[in-house]
Amino acid sequence: MNIIHLTPAAVAAIIEYKVNLQIPSTHFLRIGIKQKNSTDKGLIIGFDEPTDKDKTTEIDGIKIVYSPAQALFFAGMQIDFLERDGKKGFELMEKKN
């Protein structure tokens, strides 16, 4: 079972960003949570090198790195890539079946 799910749109966007930004092969996609307050949590997503404290996994060909302490906040969730109203970006949401 994957720690998190990626939609096809998210996978395509991640691959495109990695190529266009010329991200080194030593950098994985880092997923984390930035807690703004007790009910408002935001997704942190970017490319980073794993540390000895991180967990790593591969989902749909994307190598992912994350802090085990934050995993409970996004485990079972889904990352999608959306474009609306001239804006685009990643969104963390409940997984759709």
N, C-alpha and C positions, 0 to 999 in steps of 0.2 A: 504494500500500500504506500502511495506517495504521501509525503508530508504536506504537500500543497499541490494544487492542480493548475495547469496552464491551459488557457483556451488556445485554439489554433491561431487566433489573431495575436495573442500575446507571444506565442512561440515565433511567429513570423517577424514581429516587431523587435524582439530580442535579438534574433539572428541578424536582422538588418542593422540595428544599432551597433552590434559587435563588429560587423564588417565595415560599416561606414566610419566608425570611430577608431578603427584599427586597434581594437582591444587585444592585448597579448594573450596567448593561449594559457598563460599561468594565472589569468584572472577568471574567476567564476562569477555568476550572477549572485549577488548578495541580496537576501531578502531579510527584512527586519521590520520592527514596529517602533514608531516614535509615538510615545504616549503624551498627548497634549494635556489631558485631564483624565479624571476617573472614567469618563464614558467616551471620550473622543480619542481614537487611536488612528494614526496615519501610517501608510505603507512606506517603507524605505526600500528602494530598489536601485541597484547600481552594480557596477563591475568592481571586483576587489579580489585581492589574493587571500586565500584561506590562512588562518592562524592555527596554532596547535590547540586552541580552545574551541574551534568551530567543528561543526558536523558538515559533511558534504554528501550530496546525492546527485543523481542524474535523472531528469524528467524530460521525456520527449527530446532527447539529444542535448538538452541544456544542462550544463554542470552548475549546480546550485550550492551555495554555502550559506550557513545560518548559525546563529548562536543558539545552543540548546535551551538556554534560559528563556528565549523569546518564542520558541516553537509552539508553546501552548496557546499563544495569542493568534497564530495563523494556521495551525494544524487543521487540515480538512477544508480550508478555504480555497478559493479560486482566484487567480489573477487573470484579468482580461485587459485587452488594449482597446480603448474606445476613441472614436473621433466624433465629436458633436459640436455644433456651433463654432466651427473654425478652430477648436481646441482638440488636442489629442494627448493621451496619457494612459498610464496603467491604473487599474482600479482593483482593490481587494474587495471581494464579495463572498457571500455564501455560495457554496458550490451548487450549480444547477445540475439536476440529474439528466 
